[in-house]
Structures are given as structure tokens and as C-alpha cells.
């Protein structure tokens, strides 16, 4: 079984090609072979950064009974 790097070299991909191009190629291979969508490492990083930037609305229940004594 060949490594993905060897397959990409056989197909003429340059080693200095952008990482996103390589990820898109592998993502497309997986979708074509198995019919599933996968998240690339670059997409995961972008999603995490986006999640960190979005503010979260906090809610407090002020109607809770208070303990006296």
C-alpha cells in the first residue's frame, strides 16, 4: 500500500504546493471513495478560531430560593 505522499508525487503534485491544496485533494479522494465529508486540519483550526471569537450570552436564574440562616 502506498503512502498518500507517494500517490501525490506520482500524480505530479509539487512538494512546495500550498497545504490547503493538498488537504482539498485528500478530502476529495475520501469523499469520492467513501461518500463521506471529512474536516481537514485547516478547517478544524478555522472553526476553533471562529468559536473563540463568537461571544456567548450568559444567563442567570435570579429566582432561585436563597438560604437564610
Secondary structure, 3 states (H helix, E strand, C coil): CCCHHHHHHHCCCCCCCCHHHHHHHHHHHHHHHHCCCCCCHHHHHHHHHHHHHCCCCCCCCCCCCCCCC
